[in-house]
Each structure stands twice: as C-alpha cells, then as structure tokens.
C-alpha cells in the first residue's frame, strides 16, 4: 500500500518508507532505557510534517511492535 501511494502521489508530496523491522516487541521494563533503534526512528521522523502509518493487520489489530510505544 505504501509503495502504491508513493507512485500515485503528486510530486509536491514527498513520501518515504521508514523501516521498522528492527523494532523489538514492546517491553514496559525497558521504558527507562529503550533500545537504540527506537531513538534512530524517532530522529528520522522529526524532519517530517506528518506521518502516515501503513501496516499489515495481524489478527484484526495493530502489529505488536507498534502497540503502546507510539
């Protein structure tokens, strides 16, 4: 879906895919010291004016790596 949106979007709209494959499953015990990949993704998102999240539904829900964290 994300790749299709990039193809059909107007040139004035810049869309990029930010990979989240390295995100670990949420663990409340690591809230005080989250893994470094979380900081990298947060930093990469700061340059954007907005975020569109596209993901595959798993069991009619949000994937576990996106729950609770964002």
SEFI-569233 format. One record per atom (N, C-alpha, C, CB): atom name; chain; z, x, y. Coordinates in steps of 0.001 Angstrom, whole numbers, always signed. Atoms other than C-alpha are relative to their C-alpha. Glycine has a CB too. Example, Ala and Ser with C-alpha at 12.3 -4.5 7.8 and 13.67 -1.06 7.14 Angstrom:
BEGIN
r atomo: N, cadena: A, c3: +0, c1: +890, c2: -1190
r atomo: CA, cadena: A, c3: +7800, c1: +12300, c2: -4500
r atomo: C, cadena: A, c3: +0, c1: +900, c2: +1200
r atomo: CB, cadena: A, c3: +1246, c1: -992, c2: +27
r atomo: N, cadena: A, c3: -60, c1: -820, c2: -1190
r atomo: CA, cadena: A, c3: +7140, c1: +13670, c2: -1060
r atomo: C, cadena: A, c3: +730, c1: -770, c2: +1090
r atomo: CB, cadena: A, c3: -1415, c1: +414, c2: +462
REM end
This chain:
BEGIN
r atomo: N, cadena: A, c3: +0, c1: +829, c2: -1182
r atomo: CA, cadena: A, c3: +0, c1: +0, c2: +0
r atomo: C, cadena: A, c3: +0, c1: +879, c2: +1253
r atomo: CB, cadena: A, c3: +1210, c1: -946, c2: -6
r atomo: N, cadena: A, c3: -85, c1: -866, c2: -1176
r atomo: CA, cadena: A, c3: +925, c1: +2768, c2: +2432
r atomo: C, cadena: A, c3: -1330, c1: +696, c2: +267
r atomo: CB, cadena: A, c3: +1110, c1: +1041, c2: -181
r atomo: N, cadena: A, c3: +1294, c1: -678, c2: -169
r atomo: CA, cadena: A, c3: -2339, c1: +4633, c2: +1819
r atomo: C, cadena: A, c3: -1064, c1: -960, c2: +510
r atomo: CB, cadena: A, c3: -455, c1: +625, c2: -1324
r atomo: N, cadena: A, c3: +954, c1: +1004, c2: -477
r atomo: CA, cadena: A, c3: -4319, c1: +1430, c2: +2358
r atomo: C, cadena: A, c3: +245, c1: -312, c2: +1475
r atomo: CB, cadena: A, c3: +102, c1: -1291, c2: -845
r atomo: N, cadena: A, c3: -315, c1: +245, c2: -1410
r atomo: CA, cadena: A, c3: -2501, c1: +788, c2: +5649
r atomo: C, cadena: A, c3: -495, c1: +1135, c2: +884
r atomo: CB, cadena: A, c3: +1506, c1: -184, c2: +185
r atomo: N, cadena: A, c3: +474, c1: -1147, c2: -769
r atomo: CA, cadena: A, c3: -3348, c1: +4293, c2: +6833
r atomo: C, cadena: A, c3: -1515, c1: -91, c2: +197
r atomo: CB, cadena: A, c3: +377, c1: +1326, c2: -706
r atomo: N, cadena: A, c3: +1457, c1: +97, c2: -83
r atomo: CA, cadena: A, c3: -7044, c1: +3702, c2: +6085
r atomo: C, cadena: A, c3: -476, c1: -1070, c2: +966
r atomo: CB, cadena: A, c3: -568, c1: -275, c2: -1356
r atomo: N, cadena: A, c3: +468, c1: +1117, c2: -830
r atomo: CA, cadena: A, c3: -7281, c1: +390, c2: +7951
r atomo: C, cadena: A, c3: +645, c1: -57, c2: +1377
r atomo: CB, cadena: A, c3: +253, c1: -1291, c2: -708
r atomo: N, cadena: A, c3: -673, c1: +46, c2: -1305
r atomo: CA, cadena: A, c3: -5027, c1: +1172, c2: +10922
r atomo: C, cadena: A, c3: -915, c1: +551, c2: +1092
r atomo: CB, cadena: A, c3: +1325, c1: +798, c2: -40
r atomo: N, cadena: A, c3: +808, c1: -524, c2: -1104
r atomo: CA, cadena: A, c3: -6585, c1: +1761, c2: +14343
r atomo: C, cadena: A, c3: +355, c1: +1462, c2: +279
r atomo: CB, cadena: A, c3: +205, c1: -851, c2: +1274
r atomo: N, cadena: A, c3: -219, c1: -1423, c2: -279
r atomo: CA, cadena: A, c3: -6950, c1: +5369, c2: +15498
r atomo: C, cadena: A, c3: +1188, c1: +232, c2: +931
r atomo: CB, cadena: A, c3: -1251, c1: +609, c2: +610
r atomo: N, cadena: A, c3: -1119, c1: -146, c2: -939
r atomo: CA, cadena: A, c3: -4332, c1: +4764, c2: +18202
r atomo: C, cadena: A, c3: +1358, c1: -42, c2: -696
r atomo: CB, cadena: A, c3: -62, c1: -1091, c2: +1052
r atomo: N, cadena: A, c3: -1238, c1: +92, c2: +776
r atomo: CA, cadena: A, c3: -1719, c1: +4190, c2: +15485
r atomo: C, cadena: A, c3: +22, c1: +1128, c2: -1020
r atomo: CB, cadena: A, c3: +126, c1: -1389, c2: -704
r atomo: N, cadena: A, c3: -84, c1: -1136, c2: +916
r atomo: CA, cadena: A, c3: -682, c1: +7359, c2: +13692
r atomo: C, cadena: A, c3: +1027, c1: -329, c2: -1091
r atomo: CB, cadena: A, c3: +391, c1: +1318, c2: +767
r atomo: N, cadena: A, c3: -876, c1: +278, c2: +1127
r atomo: CA, cadena: A, c3: +766, c1: +6717, c2: +10229
r atomo: C, cadena: A, c3: +52, c1: +1218, c2: -904
r atomo: CB, cadena: A, c3: -476, c1: -1244, c2: -780
r atomo: N, cadena: A, c3: -192, c1: -1109, c2: +927
r atomo: CA, cadena: A, c3: +2191, c1: +9362, c2: +7915
r atomo: C, cadena: A, c3: +905, c1: -451, c2: -1134
r atomo: CB, cadena: A, c3: +598, c1: +1237, c2: +721
r atomo: N, cadena: A, c3: -865, c1: +284, c2: +1137
r atomo: CA, cadena: A, c3: +3796, c1: +9247, c2: +4495
r atomo: C, cadena: A, c3: +1088, c1: +1069, c2: -49
r atomo: CB, cadena: A, c3: -814, c1: -43, c2: -1340
r atomo: N, cadena: A, c3: -1142, c1: -898, c2: +142
r atomo: CA, cadena: A, c3: +7274, c1: +10779, c2: +4307
r atomo: C, cadena: A, c3: +505, c1: -165, c2: -1425
r atomo: CB, cadena: A, c3: +1136, c1: -308, c2: +1063
r atomo: N, cadena: A, c3: -392, c1: +59, c2: +1408
r atomo: CA, cadena: A, c3: +8086, c1: +11613, c2: +702
r atomo: C, cadena: A, c3: +1522, c1: -86, c2: -144
r atomo: CB, cadena: A, c3: -536, c1: +1228, c2: -755
r atomo: N, cadena: A, c3: -1442, c1: +145, c2: +248
r atomo: CA, cadena: A, c3: +11492, c1: +10517, c2: -584
r atomo: C, cadena: A, c3: +341, c1: +321, c2: -1451
r atomo: CB, cadena: A, c3: +465, c1: -1426, c2: +346
r atomo: N, cadena: A, c3: -186, c1: -278, c2: +1414
r atomo: CA, cadena: A, c3: +11099, c1: +11775, c2: -4142
r atomo: C, cadena: A, c3: +1195, c1: +873, c2: -333
r atomo: CB, cadena: A, c3: -1207, c1: +634, c2: -523
r atomo: N, cadena: A, c3: -1136, c1: -888, c2: +268
r atomo: CA, cadena: A, c3: +13876, c1: +14340, c2: -3780
r atomo: C, cadena: A, c3: +1347, c1: -635, c2: +307
r atomo: CB, cadena: A, c3: -143, c1: +1261, c2: +801
r atomo: N, cadena: A, c3: -1271, c1: +648, c2: -323
r atomo: CA, cadena: A, c3: +16485, c1: +11850, c2: -2612
r atomo: C, cadena: A, c3: +776, c1: -321, c2: -1263
r atomo: CB, cadena: A, c3: -235, c1: -1276, c2: +811
r atomo: N, cadena: A, c3: -812, c1: +358, c2: +1161
r atomo: CA, cadena: A, c3: +19350, c1: +11544, c2: -5077
r atomo: C, cadena: A, c3: +465, c1: -1453, c2: +98
r atomo: CB, cadena: A, c3: +1215, c1: +943, c2: -121
r atomo: N, cadena: A, c3: -584, c1: +1345, c2: -12
r atomo: CA, cadena: A, c3: +20825, c1: +8193, c2: -6075
r atomo: C, cadena: A, c3: +1274, c1: +59, c2: +841
r atomo: CB, cadena: A, c3: +303, c1: -517, c2: -1467
r atomo: N, cadena: A, c3: -1153, c1: +21, c2: -894
r atomo: CA, cadena: A, c3: +23493, c1: +7188, c2: -3562
r atomo: C, cadena: A, c3: +1308, c1: +195, c2: -763
r atomo: CB, cadena: A, c3: +40, c1: -1310, c2: +774
r atomo: N, cadena: A, c3: -1318, c1: -264, c2: +567
r atomo: CA, cadena: A, c3: +26949, c1: +8509, c2: -4347
r atomo: C, cadena: A, c3: +990, c1: +39, c2: +1163
r atomo: CB, cadena: A, c3: +20, c1: +1349, c2: -829
r atomo: N, cadena: A, c3: -941, c1: +98, c2: -1107
r atomo: CA, cadena: A, c3: +29752, c1: +7467, c2: -1991
r atomo: C, cadena: A, c3: +882, c1: +1239, c2: +106
r atomo: CB, cadena: A, c3: +862, c1: -1235, c2: -158
r atomo: N, cadena: A, c3: -835, c1: -1199, c2: -14
r atomo: CA, cadena: A, c3: +31720, c1: +10566, c2: -2981
r atomo: C, cadena: A, c3: -642, c1: +1134, c2: +791
r atomo: CB, cadena: A, c3: +279, c1: +459, c2: -1420
r atomo: N, cadena: A, c3: +668, c1: -1070, c2: -739
r atomo: CA, cadena: A, c3: +29100, c1: +12738, c2: -1268
r atomo: C, cadena: A, c3: -257, c1: -359, c2: +1453
r atomo: CB, cadena: A, c3: -1302, c1: +346, c2: -665
r atomo: N, cadena: A, c3: +199, c1: +397, c2: -1398
r atomo: CA, cadena: A, c3: +29255, c1: +10897, c2: +2080
r atomo: C, cadena: A, c3: +437, c1: +1088, c2: +977
r atomo: CB, cadena: A, c3: +763, c1: -1283, c2: +291
r atomo: N, cadena: A, c3: -488, c1: -1037, c2: -905
r atomo: CA, cadena: A, c3: +31223, c1: +13761, c2: +3632
r atomo: C, cadena: A, c3: -931, c1: +1207, c2: +62
r atomo: CB, cadena: A, c3: +1379, c1: +445, c2: -426
r atomo: N, cadena: A, c3: +922, c1: -1135, c2: +54
r atomo: CA, cadena: A, c3: +28653, c1: +16351, c2: +2573
r atomo: C, cadena: A, c3: -1266, c1: -409, c2: -752
r atomo: CB, cadena: A, c3: +671, c1: +1229, c2: -681
r atomo: N, cadena: A, c3: +1220, c1: +446, c2: +666
r atomo: CA, cadena: A, c3: +25257, c1: +14787, c2: +1853
r atomo: C, cadena: A, c3: -915, c1: +1173, c2: -343
r atomo: CB, cadena: A, c3: -742, c1: -1000, c2: +880
r atomo: N, cadena: A, c3: +949, c1: -1052, c2: +371
r atomo: CA, cadena: A, c3: +22525, c1: +16846, c2: +140
r atomo: C, cadena: A, c3: -925, c1: +353, c2: +1166
r atomo: CB, cadena: A, c3: -830, c1: -439, c2: -1212
r atomo: N, cadena: A, c3: +845, c1: -482, c2: -1088
r atomo: CA, cadena: A, c3: +20290, c1: +18909, c2: +2427
r atomo: C, cadena: A, c3: -1286, c1: -774, c2: +184
r atomo: CB, cadena: A, c3: -328, c1: +1417, c2: -225
r atomo: N, cadena: A, c3: +1265, c1: +729, c2: -124
r atomo: CA, cadena: A, c3: +17190, c1: +16856, c2: +1664
r atomo: C, cadena: A, c3: +153, c1: -1235, c2: +897
r atomo: CB, cadena: A, c3: -510, c1: -419, c2: -1391
r atomo: N, cadena: A, c3: -229, c1: +1159, c2: -867
r atomo: CA, cadena: A, c3: +18775, c1: +13913, c2: +3499
r atomo: C, cadena: A, c3: -139, c1: +401, c2: +1461
r atomo: CB, cadena: A, c3: +1394, c1: -610, c2: -256
r atomo: N, cadena: A, c3: +140, c1: -487, c2: -1370
r atomo: CA, cadena: A, c3: +19038, c1: +15954, c2: +6694
r atomo: C, cadena: A, c3: -1459, c1: +251, c2: +344
r atomo: CB, cadena: A, c3: +812, c1: +1279, c2: +198
r atomo: N, cadena: A, c3: +1415, c1: -292, c2: -236
r atomo: CA, cadena: A, c3: +15405, c1: +17049, c2: +6335
r atomo: C, cadena: A, c3: -777, c1: -1292, c2: +264
r atomo: CB, cadena: A, c3: -607, c1: +754, c2: -1206
r atomo: N, cadena: A, c3: +695, c1: +1273, c2: -209
r atomo: CA, cadena: A, c3: +14189, c1: +13451, c2: +6030
r atomo: C, cadena: A, c3: +424, c1: -636, c2: +1311
r atomo: CB, cadena: A, c3: +271, c1: -963, c2: -1164
r atomo: N, cadena: A, c3: -470, c1: +555, c2: -1279
r atomo: CA, cadena: A, c3: +16366, c1: +12294, c2: +8934
r atomo: C, cadena: A, c3: -658, c1: +703, c2: +1172
r atomo: CB, cadena: A, c3: +1525, c1: +116, c2: +112
r atomo: N, cadena: A, c3: +624, c1: -767, c2: -1076
r atomo: CA, cadena: A, c3: +14990, c1: +15086, c2: +11117
r atomo: C, cadena: A, c3: -1478, c1: -338, c2: +128
r atomo: CB, cadena: A, c3: +175, c1: +1497, c2: -240
r atomo: N, cadena: A, c3: +1430, c1: +304, c2: -56
r atomo: CA, cadena: A, c3: +11392, c1: +14291, c2: +10180
r atomo: C, cadena: A, c3: -254, c1: -1384, c2: +594
r atomo: CB, cadena: A, c3: -615, c1: +90, c2: -1397
r atomo: N, cadena: A, c3: +175, c1: +1353, c2: -530
r atomo: CA, cadena: A, c3: +11907, c1: +10634, c2: +11146
r atomo: C, cadena: A, c3: +289, c1: -106, c2: +1487
r atomo: CB, cadena: A, c3: +883, c1: -952, c2: -742
r atomo: N, cadena: A, c3: -372, c1: +65, c2: -1419
r atomo: CA, cadena: A, c3: +13259, c1: +11418, c2: +14627
r atomo: C, cadena: A, c3: -1198, c1: +32, c2: +932
r atomo: CB, cadena: A, c3: +921, c1: +1139, c2: +341
r atomo: N, cadena: A, c3: +1163, c1: -120, c2: -877
r atomo: CA, cadena: A, c3: +9773, c1: +12137, c2: +16002
r atomo: C, cadena: A, c3: -805, c1: -1295, c2: +109
r atomo: CB, cadena: A, c3: -894, c1: +1106, c2: -495
r atomo: N, cadena: A, c3: +760, c1: +1241, c2: +24
r atomo: CA, cadena: A, c3: +8534, c1: +8605, c2: +15289
r atomo: C, cadena: A, c3: +613, c1: -1058, c2: +901
r atomo: CB, cadena: A, c3: -97, c1: -523, c2: -1413
r atomo: N, cadena: A, c3: -463, c1: +1143, c2: -792
r atomo: CA, cadena: A, c3: +8755, c1: +5492, c2: +17451
r atomo: C, cadena: A, c3: +455, c1: -1145, c2: -893
r atomo: CB, cadena: A, c3: -1105, c1: -480, c2: +938
r atomo: N, cadena: A, c3: -363, c1: +1062, c2: +939
r atomo: CA, cadena: A, c3: +9115, c1: +3275, c2: +14396
r atomo: C, cadena: A, c3: -201, c1: +464, c2: -1426
r atomo: CB, cadena: A, c3: -821, c1: -1265, c2: +265
r atomo: N, cadena: A, c3: +96, c1: -347, c2: +1412
r atomo: CA, cadena: A, c3: +9362, c1: +3326, c2: +10641
r atomo: C, cadena: A, c3: -379, c1: -1261, c2: -772
r atomo: CB, cadena: A, c3: +1343, c1: +611, c2: -531
r atomo: N, cadena: A, c3: +400, c1: +1069, c2: +909
r atomo: CA, cadena: A, c3: +7586, c1: +1134, c2: +8105
r atomo: C, cadena: A, c3: +282, c1: +510, c2: -1405
r atomo: CB, cadena: A, c3: -1525, c1: -406, c2: +186
r atomo: N, cadena: A, c3: -387, c1: -450, c2: +1337
r atomo: CA, cadena: A, c3: +9088, c1: +1386, c2: +4640
r atomo: C, cadena: A, c3: -802, c1: -793, c2: -1031
r atomo: CB, cadena: A, c3: +1542, c1: -173, c2: -234
r atomo: N, cadena: A, c3: +750, c1: +604, c2: +1103
r atomo: CA, cadena: A, c3: +6789, c1: +716, c2: +1676
r atomo: C, cadena: A, c3: +557, c1: +573, c2: -1292
r atomo: CB, cadena: A, c3: -1551, c1: +270, c2: +126
r atomo: N, cadena: A, c3: -559, c1: -472, c2: +1264
r atomo: CA, cadena: A, c3: +8221, c1: +916, c2: -1809
r atomo: C, cadena: A, c3: -321, c1: -997, c2: -1102
r atomo: CB, cadena: A, c3: +1530, c1: +210, c2: +115
r atomo: N, cadena: A, c3: +200, c1: +875, c2: +1157
r atomo: CA, cadena: A, c3: +7743, c1: -466, c2: -5287
r atomo: C, cadena: A, c3: +1310, c1: -725, c2: -295
r atomo: CB, cadena: A, c3: -484, c1: +813, c2: -1250
r atomo: N, cadena: A, c3: -1211, c1: +752, c2: +347
r atomo: CA, cadena: A, c3: +10175, c1: -3228, c2: -6136
r atomo: C, cadena: A, c3: +364, c1: +272, c2: -1442
r atomo: CB, cadena: A, c3: -197, c1: -1518, c2: +231
r atomo: N, cadena: A, c3: -493, c1: -240, c2: +1348
r atomo: CA, cadena: A, c3: +12293, c1: -2500, c2: -9151
r atomo: C, cadena: A, c3: +1047, c1: -1073, c2: -298
r atomo: CB, cadena: A, c3: +599, c1: +1454, c2: -149
r atomo: N, cadena: A, c3: -882, c1: +1132, c2: +330
r atomo: CA, cadena: A, c3: +13969, c1: -5498, c2: -10788
r atomo: C, cadena: A, c3: +207, c1: -917, c2: +1202
r atomo: CB, cadena: A, c3: +1359, c1: +512, c2: -501
r atomo: N, cadena: A, c3: +4, c1: +880, c2: -1175
r atomo: CA, cadena: A, c3: +13086, c1: -7546, c2: -7687
r atomo: C, cadena: A, c3: +972, c1: +460, c2: +1079
r atomo: CB, cadena: A, c3: +340, c1: -1415, c2: -414
r atomo: N, cadena: A, c3: -949, c1: -535, c2: -969
r atomo: CA, cadena: A, c3: +15157, c1: -5237, c2: -5479
r atomo: C, cadena: A, c3: -528, c1: +1300, c2: +596
r atomo: CB, cadena: A, c3: +1374, c1: +230, c2: -656
r atomo: N, cadena: A, c3: +297, c1: -1280, c2: -645
r atomo: CA, cadena: A, c3: +15100, c1: -2107, c2: -3331
r atomo: C, cadena: A, c3: +328, c1: +1120, c2: -976
r atomo: CB, cadena: A, c3: +802, c1: +167, c2: +1332
r atomo: N, cadena: A, c3: -340, c1: -1132, c2: +876
r atomo: CA, cadena: A, c3: +14956, c1: +1218, c2: -5214
r atomo: C, cadena: A, c3: +1378, c1: +571, c2: +320
r atomo: CB, cadena: A, c3: -1054, c1: +1100, c2: +126
r atomo: N, cadena: A, c3: -1385, c1: -460, c2: -151
r atomo: CA, cadena: A, c3: +18393, c1: +2724, c2: -5746
r atomo: C, cadena: A, c3: +159, c1: +1108, c2: +1040
r atomo: CB, cadena: A, c3: +519, c1: +488, c2: -1328
r atomo: N, cadena: A, c3: -165, c1: -1095, c2: -977
r atomo: CA, cadena: A, c3: +17725, c1: +5808, c2: -3577
r atomo: C, cadena: A, c3: -19, c1: -510, c2: +1434
r atomo: CB, cadena: A, c3: -1101, c1: +1046, c2: -183
r atomo: N, cadena: A, c3: +2, c1: +553, c2: -1356
r atomo: CA, cadena: A, c3: +17218, c1: +3532, c2: -546
r atomo: C, cadena: A, c3: +1205, c1: -895, c2: +284
r atomo: CB, cadena: A, c3: -1268, c1: -784, c2: +227
r atomo: N, cadena: A, c3: -1160, c1: +876, c2: -194
r atomo: CA, cadena: A, c3: +20301, c1: +1359, c2: -1076
r atomo: C, cadena: A, c3: +1142, c1: +754, c2: +641
r atomo: CB, cadena: A, c3: +453, c1: -601, c2: -1330
r atomo: N, cadena: A, c3: -1252, c1: -489, c2: -587
r atomo: CA, cadena: A, c3: +23429, c1: +1924, c2: +1005
r atomo: C, cadena: A, c3: -174, c1: +1144, c2: +993
r atomo: CB, cadena: A, c3: +915, c1: +443, c2: -1088
r atomo: N, cadena: A, c3: +102, c1: -1210, c2: -807
r atomo: CA, cadena: A, c3: +22119, c1: +5048, c2: +2680
r atomo: C, cadena: A, c3: -673, c1: -258, c2: +1330
r atomo: CB, cadena: A, c3: -753, c1: +1065, c2: -751
r atomo: N, cadena: A, c3: +795, c1: +164, c2: -1204
r atomo: CA, cadena: A, c3: +19632, c1: +3794, c2: +5232
r atomo: C, cadena: A, c3: +127, c1: -1407, c2: +470
r atomo: CB, cadena: A, c3: -1462, c1: +360, c2: -234
REM end
